[in-house]
Amino acid sequence: MSIEAFDRVHLDGTGIDRITEDEVVAVVRDALAHGRGGRIITPNIDILRRAAADPRSRRHLDDADLIVADGMPLVWASRLGGAPLPERVAGSSLIWSLSRGLGRDGRSVFVIGGAPATEERPAGAVRAAARLQAAAPGLRIAGAVSPEFGFERREARYARFRAEVIEAAPDLVFVGLGFPKQELVIERLRKHLPSAWFIGCGAAVNFVAGDVHRAPRWMQRTGLEWAHRLGVEPRRLAGRYLRHDAPYALRLLARAPRRRP
């Protein structure tokens, strides 16, 4: 399913909407006003690479209503291919802009992800929700939960989690559990909340909570945010970024001019 008002640019088999961040917010607000739910996915190079090779990853993109480019290499490839995307639309930016937009309508969000609570501080999702509410006048927080690792595989634990989200009846759900785990959780929740919007937002909950610092704006604009993330989490990200994603990005850019109409 897709929002048909926007053309899609095709990169390695994935259609990406030619849409700005402001337009994403407008689409979601309008859909909610008319009682329509939906799903946003924000592929970066890593997700695009997986989708090209793995049908299980592909299905999450096929099921999305809006697909937006969360990565400057995707924008560069679209320009080289002669069908430029207007801008990068990052999940870590959308968590703020969607919250402000829904706040203007007095709507609610549910935040999932972040570090579990400790004796010293509340859960990351709770802290992120409080910051979003402070930055978005009128926004209501339907709930916030930072589930422990593996919760989705434990039947009783997942049932409690699902009941909490459904009972809260949010207008929009931010799911920051990383791809593809967050997409699988969204897939399971959507049928119970058909009028809500969902977005898998990766590390955005950690950014908003203040547990991980996002790259400076100049690195975001120039496509170097990956280098900042690699410097912050080298052990976790080095293999993925350097062995898989960087070579794939170079191949994508090299092939792009051949697609020019």
C-alpha positions in Angstrom: 0.0 0.0 0.0 1.3 3.5 -0.7 0.2 7.2 -0.7 -0.5 7.6 -4.3 -0.1 11.4 -4.4 3.7 11.1 -4.5 5.9 9.6 -7.2 8.4 7.0 -6.2 12.0 6.8 -7.2 13.2 3.3 -7.6 16.6 2.4 -6.2 17.7 -1.3 -6.5 14.1 -2.5 -6.5 12.8 -0.3 -3.7 10.4 2.6 -4.4 11.1 5.7 -2.3 8.6 8.5 -2.1 9.6 11.9 -3.5 8.4 13.7 -0.3 9.8 16.2 2.2 9.7 15.9 5.9 7.1 18.6 6.2 4.9 16.7 3.6 5.2 13.5 5.7 3.9 15.3 8.7 1.0 16.8 6.6 0.1 13.4 5.2 -0.1 11.8 8.6 -2.1 14.6 10.1 -4.6 14.5 7.2 -4.9 10.7 7.4 -5.6 10.8 11.1 -8.2 13.5 10.6 -10.0 11.1 8.2 -9.6 8.1 10.4 -6.9 6.4 8.3 -3.9 4.6 9.8 -0.7 3.7 8.1 3.0 2.8 8.3 6.2 4.7 7.6 9.5 3.0 6.9 12.7 5.0 6.7 15.3 2.8 4.7 18.9 3.7 4.9 21.7 2.0 2.9 21.7 -1.0 5.3 17.9 -1.6 5.0 18.0 -1.1 1.2 20.8 -3.6 1.0 18.9 -6.2 3.0 15.7 -5.6 1.1 17.5 -6.2 -2.2 18.8 -9.6 -1.0 16.2 -10.9 1.5 12.5 -11.4 0.8 11.7 -11.3 4.5 13.1 -7.7 4.7 11.5 -6.8 1.4 8.0 -7.5 2.7 8.3 -4.7 5.3 8.9 -2.2 2.5 6.1 -3.6 0.4 3.7 -3.2 3.3 4.5 0.5 4.0 2.3 3.4 3.1 5.2 5.9 3.0 8.9 5.0 2.3 11.3 7.8 2.9 15.0 8.1 2.3 16.9 8.0 5.6 20.4 8.3 4.1 22.3 10.8 1.9 23.7 8.0 -0.4 20.1 7.3 -1.4 19.5 11.0 -2.2 22.8 11.1 -4.1 21.9 8.0 -6.1 18.5 9.5 -7.0 20.2 12.6 -8.3 22.7 10.7 -10.4 19.9 8.6 -11.8 18.0 11.7 -13.0 15.0 11.5 -10.6 16.1 13.4 -7.5 14.6 12.9 -4.1 13.9 16.3 -2.6 15.7 15.7 0.7 16.8 13.2 3.3 13.9 12.3 5.7 15.5 10.7 8.8 13.5 8.8 11.4 15.6 10.6 14.1 14.2 13.9 12.7 10.7 12.7 12.1 10.2 11.7 15.8 10.4 15.5 16.6 8.5 16.9 13.6 5.7 14.3 13.8 5.3 15.0 17.5 5.1 18.7 16.9 2.5 18.2 14.2 0.4 15.8 16.2 0.7 18.2 19.2 -1.1 20.9 17.1 -4.0 18.5 16.7 -4.0 17.5 20.4 -3.2 13.9 19.4 -1.3 11.2 21.2 1.9 9.1 20.7 3.2 5.9 22.2 7.0 5.5 22.5 8.6 2.1 22.4 12.4 1.5 22.7 15.3 2.8 24.6 17.1 1.5 27.7 15.1 -0.3 30.4 14.7 1.5 33.7 17.3 1.2 36.5 17.3 2.2 40.1 19.0 5.5 39.1 16.8 6.6 36.2 13.5 6.0 34.4 13.3 3.9 31.2 14.6 5.5 28.0 11.2 5.6 26.4 9.7 7.4 29.4 12.5 10.1 29.3 12.1 10.4 25.5 8.4 10.8 25.8 8.8 13.6 28.4 11.2 15.5 26.1 8.8 15.1 23.1 5.9 16.4 25.2 7.9 19.4 26.4 9.0 20.3 22.8 5.5 19.7 21.3 2.7 21.7 23.0 -0.6 19.9 22.9 1.0 16.5 22.4 -0.4 13.7 24.6 1.6 10.7 25.7 -0.4 7.6 25.5 2.3 5.5 26.9 6.0 4.7 26.9 7.8 1.3 27.4 11.3 0.1 27.1 10.9 -3.7 26.8 13.8 -6.0 27.7 15.8 -7.9 25.1 13.9 -10.8 23.7 10.4 -9.7 25.0 8.8 -10.4 21.6 9.8 -14.1 21.8 8.2 -14.7 25.2 4.5 -15.2 24.8 3.3 -14.0 28.2 5.6 -10.9 28.2 4.6 -10.0 24.6 0.9 -10.4 25.5 1.3 -7.9 28.3 3.2 -5.5 26.1 0.6 -5.8 23.3 -2.3 -5.2 25.7 -0.6 -2.1 27.1 -0.3 -0.5 23.6 -3.7 -1.5 22.5 -5.4 -0.2 25.6 -3.6 3.2 25.3 -5.2 3.6 21.8 -2.5 6.0 20.5 -2.7 8.0 17.3 0.9 7.3 16.4 3.5 4.7 17.7 7.2 5.3 17.6 9.0 1.9 17.6 12.7 2.2 18.2 13.9 -1.4 18.3 16.2 -1.5 15.3 15.5 -3.1 11.9 14.0 -5.7 11.4 12.8 -6.3 14.9 10.8 -3.0 15.1 9.1 -3.9 11.8 8.1 -7.3 13.0 6.6 -5.7 16.2 4.7 -3.1 14.0 3.5 -5.9 11.8 1.9 -7.7 14.8 0.4 -4.5 16.3 -1.1 -2.9 13.2 -4.0 -5.3 13.0 -5.1 -4.3 16.5 -4.8 -0.5 15.8 -5.9 0.0 12.2 -6.5 3.8 12.7 -3.1 4.5 14.1 0.2 5.3 12.4 3.4 3.5 13.0 7.0 4.3 12.3 10.1 2.3 13.0 12.6 4.9 14.1 15.7 2.9 15.1 18.0 4.8 17.4 15.8 7.8 17.5 14.3 7.0 21.0 17.9 6.8 22.4 18.7 10.1 20.8 15.7 11.8 22.2 16.3 10.3 25.7 19.8 11.6 25.6 21.5 8.2 26.0 23.2 8.4 22.6 24.2 11.7 21.0 23.3 12.3 17.3 25.9 13.6 14.9 26.3 17.3 14.4 24.1 18.9 11.8 27.0 19.4 9.3 27.7 15.7 9.4 24.0 14.9 8.9 23.9 17.2 5.9 27.0 15.9 4.3 26.3 12.3 4.6 28.8 11.6 7.4 26.4 10.7 10.2 27.4 7.0 9.7 31.0 8.0 10.6 29.8 9.6 13.9 27.8 6.5 14.7 30.7 4.3 13.9 32.9 6.3 16.3 30.3 6.0 19.1 29.6 2.3 18.6 32.6 0.8 16.7 32.3 -2.8 18.1 28.6 -3.1 17.1 28.7 -1.2 13.8 32.1 -1.7 12.2 31.3 -5.0 10.5 28.0 -3.8 9.1 29.2 -0.4 8.0 32.6 -1.3 6.6 32.2 -4.8 5.3 28.7 -4.6 3.9 27.1 -1.1 3.7 30.0 0.9 2.3 30.7 -1.4 -0.6 26.9 -1.6 -1.3 26.6 2.2 -1.3 29.5 2.5 -3.8 27.9 0.0 -6.1 24.5 1.8 -5.8 26.1 5.1 -6.8 28.1 3.6 -9.6 25.0 2.1 -11.2 22.8 5.2 -10.8 23.9 7.1 -13.9 22.9 4.1 -16.1 19.2 4.5 -15.0 19.0 8.0 -16.4 16.0 8.3 -18.7 
